[in-house]
Amino acid sequence: MNNTWRDRAVQFDHLYTGEAFECNIPYFGTYLRSKLNQRLENALRFVDFIHAQKIIDLGCGTGTFAVKAALKGVEVHGYDISGKAIKIAALKAEKAGISDLCFFYEADITTVDFPDVDAWFDLGCLQYLPDISSVINKASTARDFYSCLAMKYHWLNVIRFFYRRVLKGNPYYTYTKKEIQGLFSLYTNVHVERDGPQFCVSSVQFKV
Ligand SMILES: C[S@@+](CC[C@H](N)C(=O)[O-])C[C@H]1O[C@@H](n2cnc3c(N)ncnc32)[C@H](O)[C@@H]1O
């Protein structure tokens, strides 16, 4: 799985811009792109809502969210298994003039040690891991958490299945609302909200 991500993580940028081949599929492409950009906007709104000063971005990819969050003045620690994606993320931060606020690490989030932060963000990384409970439990020491996990029993899973099996895409794990509530049992004020093919999970331990 990790080898696949080392190359594919870079292509993920093209989904946001609409250059990826999936984006050319009528209806589906527009749907996918709008859902991704909506996820990004929601996460950025959450950054504002919790008045975050220092955050972790799990599976930050090429830094799309990390750089936008840092432009708000937040210190971001982004982790990704793909060295190629990490290099692009660092370059984006440099171009945006916010390298002093962005710290990018080529690392496996299941084994790395994390710094203390206000909040952890997961924009579509955890759903690719077979066992996410240890990462989620580790993050419970932070004040707040924001995650997006793929929904079980959604029509998009048929396409996900095809992508995984036929196109040899990355394995993907889906969840019910109840399963997510179980995974986040160590957290307080957990809010699980359906957003199209995914669940947005947020936990605000206290508001500033
Ligand atoms: C769907 S992409 C999302 C990228 C980014 N969060 C975004 O929204 O643009 C998932 C990312 O998780 C990363 N990833 C997958 N498994 C990982 C692991 N065990 N440790 C760190 N990163 C991982 C991949 O390399 C990829 O960049």
The ligand as an SDF file (V2000), in Angstrom:
LIG
                    3D

 27 29  0  0  0  0  0  0  0  0999 V2000
   -6.4950   10.7540   -0.2960 C   0  0  0  0  0  0  0  0  0  0  0  0
   -4.9210   11.4300   -0.0540 S   0  0  0  0  0  0  0  0  0  0  0  0
   -5.3340   12.9350    0.8190 C   0  0  0  0  0  0  0  0  0  0  0  0
   -4.2290   13.9550    0.7780 C   0  0  0  0  0  0  0  0  0  0  0  0
   -4.5390   15.2690    1.4980 C   0  0  0  0  0  0  0  0  0  0  0  0
   -4.9640   15.0690    2.8610 N   0  0  0  0  0  0  0  0  0  0  0  0
   -5.5650   16.0480    0.7510 C   0  0  0  0  0  0  0  0  0  0  0  0
   -6.7350   16.0660    1.1310 O   0  0  0  0  0  0  0  0  0  0  0  0
   -5.2140   16.6580   -0.2560 O   0  0  0  0  0  0  0  0  0  0  0  0
   -4.3290   10.3810    1.2620 C   0  0  0  0  0  0  0  0  0  0  0  0
   -2.8990   10.6870    1.7130 C   0  0  0  0  0  0  0  0  0  0  0  0
   -2.5660    9.8510    2.8260 O   0  0  0  0  0  0  0  0  0  0  0  0
   -1.2090    9.4590    2.7020 C   0  0  0  0  0  0  0  0  0  0  0  0
   -0.9890    8.2350    3.4810 N   0  0  0  0  0  0  0  0  0  0  0  0
   -1.5500    7.0130    3.2830 C   0  0  0  0  0  0  0  0  0  0  0  0
   -1.1250    6.1590    4.2370 N   0  0  0  0  0  0  0  0  0  0  0  0
   -0.2820    6.8660    5.0550 C   0  0  0  0  0  0  0  0  0  0  0  0
    0.4630    6.5350    6.2250 C   0  0  0  0  0  0  0  0  0  0  0  0
    0.4320    5.2990    6.7540 N   0  0  0  0  0  0  0  0  0  0  0  0
    1.2170    7.5120    6.8040 N   0  0  0  0  0  0  0  0  0  0  0  0
    1.2660    8.7520    6.2780 C   0  0  0  0  0  0  0  0  0  0  0  0
    0.5650    9.1210    5.1730 N   0  0  0  0  0  0  0  0  0  0  0  0
   -0.1990    8.1880    4.5700 C   0  0  0  0  0  0  0  0  0  0  0  0
   -1.0100    9.2640    1.2180 C   0  0  0  0  0  0  0  0  0  0  0  0
    0.3410    9.3110    0.8280 O   0  0  0  0  0  0  0  0  0  0  0  0
   -1.8500   10.4240    0.6390 C   0  0  0  0  0  0  0  0  0  0  0  0
   -1.0750   11.5780    0.4320 O   0  0  0  0  0  0  0  0  0  0  0  0
  1  2  1  0
  2  3  1  0
  2 10  1  0
  3  4  1  0
  4  5  1  0
  5  6  1  0
  5  7  1  0
  7  8  2  0
  7  9  1  0
 10 11  1  0
 11 12  1  0
 11 26  1  0
 12 13  1  0
 13 14  1  0
 13 24  1  0
 14 15  1  0
 14 23  1  0
 15 16  2  0
 16 17  1  0
 17 18  1  0
 17 23  2  0
 18 19  1  0
 18 20  2  0
 20 21  1  0
 21 22  2  0
 22 23  1  0
 24 25  1  0
 24 26  1  0
 26 27  1  0
M  CHG  2   2   1   9  -1
M  END
$$$$
